[in-house]
Amino acid sequence: MNAYTISRLAEDAGVSVHVVRDHVLRGLLHPARRTESGYGIFDAQSLARLRFVRAAFEAGIGLDELTRLCRALDANDGDDVTGCVQRLLAHVAARQATLSAVKTKLAEMAYRSEQEHVAG
């Protein structure tokens, strides 16, 4: 088992210790165990979850929705997990459609700019 202190977990995930602490307080992450002095020790599953949560957050999914998902996962509540996943998939699909439209518009702008440059 890989054992991570909070600082090593943060470093390996590319976030600050403050982000990890915030995620623990919100219930997104939980230490796998605690030392005798009370320090949280995280495992490889914690690192994978932290990386997922950060990627989802950077993709525009809010921490409240991610917290609901993580709590449902932790409670092993299949119905709630399914509902959360369906909402997140709908969010991702809408985000992809928006980004696709932006990409198309940018390509049009680049093409027009190139044509004007060649003509001018």
N, C-alpha and C positions, 0 to 999 in steps of 0.2 A: 504494500500500500504506500503510495506517495503521500507524504505528510507535508503540509504547507502551513507556515505561520501566516498571519495576515499580511505581513509585508512581502513575503515570497509569493503568496497568491496574487497580490496586487501587481507585483513586478511581472510575473509570468503572464498575467492577463493584459498587461499594458495599461493599467489604470492606477489611480492613486489609492493609498490606504484609506483616505476619506470616503472614496466611492465604495470600497468594500464594506466599511463600517456602516455607511448609509444603507447599503443593500441588506446587511444583516439586521439592522433596525427595522427595515420595511418587511422583513420576512422573505426576501428573495433568496437569501443564502443562510445556511446554518452550519456551524462548525460540526465536523464529524465527531469530535470529542473535545474535552477540555483537559488542560494540564492540572496538576494539583494546585497550582497557583491561580487557576481560573482563565488562563489564556486559551483562546480558541485555536484548534488545530483543524485544518481543512484537508479534504482529500481530492483525488483526481475528479470525482463527480462534481465537487464544488467548483473546480477550475472550469470544467466543461459548461456548467450552468452559468457561471459568471461571464464566460466568453459569449454564450448564446444571448444572455440578457443584454450585454453591451452592444452586440451586433443588432439585435432587435430594436433597442433604444435608438441607436444611430440610424436605423431605417425608418424611424418616425413612430414607433410604437411607444406609448406612454408607460411610465413606471407603474401607474395604478393598474393598468390592464396586465402588465407583466407580473405584478404582485398577485393579482387574482389567479393567474395561471400557475405560478409557483406554489401558492397555497393549495390550490386544487391538486397539483401533482403531489405535494407533500402529504395531503390527506388521502391520497389514492381515491379521489372522488371522480370516477369515470365520467359521470354525466356533466359535472362542472368542467372537467378537463376538455371534454368534447365541445361544450359551448364556448369555452375560451379559445380553443384552437380554431373553431369555425369563425369566430369574430376576428381573430388575428389573420386568418387566411383571406377574409374579405377585405381587411385593411391593406394587406400586402397586394392583393389584386388591384385595388383602387390606386394604390401608390404606384404600381407598375404602369397602369394606364396613364396616369399623370406624367410620369417620367418619360414614357414613350412619346406622348404629345410634345413635351418639351424638347426631346431629342429631335423629333421631326422638324419642329420650328427652328431649332438651332441649325440644322442641316440646310434648311431653306435659306436662312440668313447668310450662312457661309457661302452657299452657291451664288446668291445674288451679289454678295460682296465681291466674290471672285470674278463674276461676269462684269461688274462695274469697273473693277480694277483693270481687266483685260481691255475693255472698251475705252477706258479713259486714258 
